[in-house]
Amino acid sequence: MSGAAVALRVYSSRAERLQSSAATRESGWVRVVLIAIALAFFTVFLLMPLFAVFGEALRQGFEVYANALIDSETVYSLKLTLLAAAISLPLNLVFGVAAAWAIAKFEFRGKHFLITLIDLPFSVSPVVAGLIYVLLFGAQGWFAPLLQAWDVKIIFAVPGIVLATVFVTFPFVARELIPLMQAQGKDEEEAAVVLGARGWQTFWYVTLPNIKWGLLYGVILCNARAMGEFGAVSVVSGHIRGETNTLPLHVEILYNEYQFSAAFAVASLLAFLALITLGIKTWVEHKAAQQGAH
């Protein structure tokens, strides 16, 4: 390499560092104020409510707290919450991957309409989503005669809870993967096809390794939303104790009955599940950042 080229390379490197430094150069008091504002919001809106939940749950002692958690209705609500999440996750995973693959890798009629449909649960109130299912599958719904003929119950039963959970959670995986796949382009897949790989082989050995961390991140967000869903599930569940109450609904019932310690105990269980989800999310982000660095 010539001396002029070396000098030009050194000059470009210094210029980039100066630009980066200039872009983030702020006086000390500005940084202190920004950090203080961030910490204040974090403390007031996250830490304090979290500590308040656990504090209220344990106010009457650990025995009351433990009894609220091992209560049969609480255990059933937990099982139903996990069941709804366990069913909705695979469905959203399949839909999300298929939709992201189609939108990012192909051009077709109705592509923008499909993107709009994916974003629909973000703009529609969960309560409205629940009412839609009541309109379709309720006792006076469009499909009521067919359901009665086959003796199938959806509203005020577990299937309705699963359907409502699927509706409010299905954008998360797709929306996480679409920009990731679009940024990666189609070069690697096209090269694999030229080399003789079939569609499934291309996806399994080329696409999936590139999107695995984004896919896992979308699944985590989907799971967190599924376990915490209240509005849509509240409409279709009927609030039948021991049958159609998920954990959020069980918390509401206990609170309305002035069983405050039990309500906060169950709420602390939801908070604990959220903390586990947050820990997994942080780990996934860390691993994805490490992979990106390499």
N, C-alpha and C positions, 0 to 999 in steps of 0.2 A: 504494500500500500504506500502511495506517495506521501511526502510530507504535507502537501497541501490538503490531501484527503483526510489525513489524521487531524490536522488543525481544524478543518471544517467539522469533523465529527465531534471534537472536543468542544468547539464553540456551540454546536447545536445542543449538546448535552447540557452545557451551562445555561443556555437560553431557556431550555425546558425547565430546569430547576428554578431559575429566577421567575418564570411565569407561574409555576406552581406555588412558589413562596408568595408572590405578589397576590395571587388569587385568594390566599387564605390569611394574609397579613392583617391582623386587627390589633387594636390596642388592648392592653391587659384587662382593663375594666370591662370592655365589651365581652370578652370571653368569660369573665367572672359572672357578669349579669346573665348571659345566656345559659351558662351551666346552672346557676342558681334558679333560674326560671324552670329549667327542665327538671331539676331535683324537686322543686316545690310541687310541680304538677304530678310528678311520679309519687311523691309522698302523700299528697292530698287525695288523688284520685285512684291510686292503686294500693299503696301500703296500708294506709289508714283503714279503708273499707275491709281489706283482707284481715288485718288484726282485729277489727271490730267483730267480724263474723266468728272467728275462733274464740274471741273473748266472751261474746254472748253465748256461744254454744257451751262453754265450760263454766258459766257463771254459777250454776247450781250444783257443780261438782262433776267429777268424772263418771260417777255411777249413772247419773241422769243422762249424761252425754252418751255413754256406752249403750244404755237401754234404748235410747232413741235410734241408734244405728242398727241394733240387732232386732228391732221390732219387725214383725213379719211383713207389714205393709212397706216398710222401708226397704227390706231385702227384696221384695217383689218389684218395687219401683226401680231399684238398681238393676235387677235382672232385665226388666223391660227396656230400660234405657240402653243397656249394653246390647240387647238383642236388636233394637231398632238401628243402632249404630253399626252392628255387625252385618246386618242385611243391606243397609244403604251404602256402606263403603264399597263392597265389590261391584254393585250396580253402577255407582258413580265412577268407579275406577275404569270399568269397561267403556262406559259412555264417554268419559273425559278423554281417554287415550284415543278412542276412535274419532271423536269430534276434533280433537287437536290435530291428529294425523291428517284428516281430510282437509281442514282449513289451512294448515301450514304447508302441506305438500302438493295440493291440487287446486286447480281452478275449475269452478263449476257454477252453474246457475243456482241462485238462491244461497250463495255463500254468505253474503251479508245478512240475509234473513236468518240463517242458522246462528250466526254470531249474536243477533238480537235476541233470539229465543234463549240462548245460553245465559244472557244477561238478565232475562226476565225476572228470575227470583230475587235479584238484587234490587229491582225497582218496585216489585209487588209486595205489599204488606203480607207477612205470614198469616195474619188473620184472614185476609182475602183469599189466600191460597187454601186455607182450611175450609172456608165457605164454598169454594169451588168444588171441593171434594164432596161436601154435603149436598150440593146441587146435583152432582153426578150420581152419587152412590147412596144418598140418604133415603129415608122411608118414602119420601115424595119425589125422589130424584129421577133423572132420565133413565137410569138403568135399574130402577127399583123392581119392576116386574120380572126382569131376567134374574136378578139376584134372589128374589123370593122364590122363583121357580126352582133354582138350584140350591136353595137354602144356604146362601152365602151371606155372611155379614161382614161389612167393611167399616162402616161408620159405627162409632162406639165400640170398636174392637181393635185388636192388634194390627190387622192389615191396614186400617185407616191411619194408624200412627206411623207405620212404616212408609206408606205412600206420602204422607205429609213431610216426613223427615227426608225422604228422597228428593222431593220437590225443592225444599229450601236449601239443600246441600249440593245438588248436582253441578252448579257452576264452578265449584272450587278447584277440582282437579283440572278441568278443561282450561279454565282461565289461568292457571299456573303454567300449563304446558304450551299453550298457543304461542305466546311471545318467545318462549325458549326455543321451540321448534322453528319458528320463523327466523330467529337470529342465526340458527345453525345452518339454514339453507338446505338444499337438496343434493349437494355435490357428492357427499359420501354415499347416500342411498343410490344415486345414479351410477356411481362407480361400482357398487356392489352388484347392481343389476347387470351391468356390462360384463362383470366377471362371472356371471351365471347364477347368482344367488336368487332364490325365490322370495316372494313377498314376506312370508313369515320369517325366513332366515335373515332377510335384510332388517326387519324390525328387531328381532331378538339379538342379533350380533352387532348391529350398527346403531340403530336408533335408540334402543333401550339403554345401553351404557351411557349415552350422551344425556339422557333425560332422567336418569334414575333418581338423582337428588331432588330435582324439581318435582318429580312424580311423588316421592315420599313426602315432600313438604306439602303438596296439595292434599295428600291423604290425611296428614296430621290436621290440617285446617278443617277438612271435611269432617273428621271425627270429632273435633272440638265443637263444631257447629251442631252436629247431630246430637251430642250429649246434652247440650245446653238449650236446645230448641224448646220454646214455650208456646208462642202464639198459634201456629198452625196445629200443633198437637193438641192444644187446649180446646180448639174448636171441634176436632174430630173424635176426641177421646171420650167425652161424656163425663169425665171426672169420676169414674167408678172406682172406688177404693178397692185395692187388692186385685184389680183386673186391668184397668186402662190408665193408671196413673204412672207417669214417668217421674224421675226425681224432681225436676222443676215444678211439676204439678203437685207433687206430694208436699213440697215446701210451701206452696201457696195455700193448700188446704190446712196444714198445721198452723200456719200463721193466722189464717182467718178464724181458726178455732181458739186463738189466744194461747196456743201451746208454743210459746216463743222459744224456749230452750230447745225443744225438739226440732222446731223449724230451722233454727240456726245450726243445730247439729247436722241435719241433713244438708243444709246449705254448705257447711264446712266440708262435707264429703264431695260435693260438686266442686268446691274450691280446690280440694286436694287433687281431684282428677284433672282440673285445669292446670295445676302446677306441674303435674306429671307430663301433661301434653306440652307445656311450655318448655320443660327440660329437654324433652325429645326434640322439639323444634329447634332449640338452641344448639343441640348436638348436631342436627342435620345441617344447620347453617354453617357451623364450624367445619364439618367434613366437606361440605360443598366449597367453602372458601379455600380449604387446603388443596382440594383437587384443582380448583381454578388457578391456584398459585403454581402448581406443578405443570 
